[in-house]
Amino acid sequence: MDQPDHNAHTPSFWRRPAGMALATAALIAGFYLLREHWGHVLGYWPYLLLLACPLMHLMHGHGRHGNHAQPSRRTHNDQE
């Protein structure tokens, strides 16, 4: 009998050879673009840093703060 293998895991696009080639090409293009326009980037550096703060806050899962399980507190009467 042929049963589908539910444990088979297909890798994401970025783990496939085409995704890795695209990521590598993007890194190389970004390096050369940044290298040629470094003088312009330095002028906007403080603004880019300020923009990165709220973006990183959003990327780290803002809104999941209430999902943490609260540990039970033990009192001195619970020593048994």
C-alpha positions in Angstrom: 0.0 0.0 0.0 1.2 3.5 -0.8 0.7 5.8 2.1 1.8 9.4 2.0 4.8 10.1 4.1 3.7 12.8 6.4 7.1 13.2 8.0 8.7 14.3 4.7 9.9 17.9 5.0 10.3 20.0 1.9 12.9 22.7 2.5 11.9 26.3 2.2 12.8 28.4 -0.9 15.9 29.9 0.8 17.3 26.4 1.6 17.1 25.2 -2.0 19.9 25.8 -4.5 18.0 28.5 -6.4 17.2 30.4 -3.2 20.8 30.2 -2.0 22.0 31.5 -5.4 19.5 34.4 -5.3 20.5 35.3 -1.8 24.2 35.2 -2.7 23.5 37.4 -5.8 21.6 39.8 -3.7 24.4 40.1 -1.1 27.0 40.7 -3.8 24.8 43.3 -5.5 24.1 45.0 -2.1 27.8 45.1 -1.3 28.7 46.8 -4.6 25.8 49.2 -4.4 26.7 50.1 -0.8 30.4 50.5 -1.8 29.6 52.9 -4.6 27.1 55.0 -2.6 28.8 54.9 0.8 29.0 58.7 1.0 25.2 59.0 0.6 24.5 56.2 3.1 26.7 57.9 5.8 24.5 61.0 5.6 21.4 59.0 6.5 23.0 56.7 9.0 21.4 58.3 12.1 17.9 58.1 10.5 18.4 54.5 9.5 19.4 53.6 13.0 16.3 55.3 14.4 14.1 53.5 11.8 15.7 50.2 12.7 14.5 50.4 16.4 10.8 50.2 15.8 11.2 47.7 13.0 13.2 45.3 15.2 10.6 45.7 17.9 8.0 44.6 15.5 10.1 41.7 14.1 10.6 40.3 17.6 7.0 39.5 18.0 5.4 42.5 19.7 2.0 41.4 21.0 3.1 38.0 22.4 3.9 39.3 25.8 0.8 38.0 27.5 1.3 34.3 26.4 4.0 33.5 28.9 2.9 30.9 31.5 3.1 32.2 35.1 5.0 29.9 37.4 3.1 28.9 40.5 4.2 30.7 43.7 5.1 28.6 46.7 4.6 30.0 50.2 6.2 28.9 53.4 3.2 26.7 54.2 3.8 24.6 51.0 7.1 23.1 52.2 5.8 19.6 52.6 
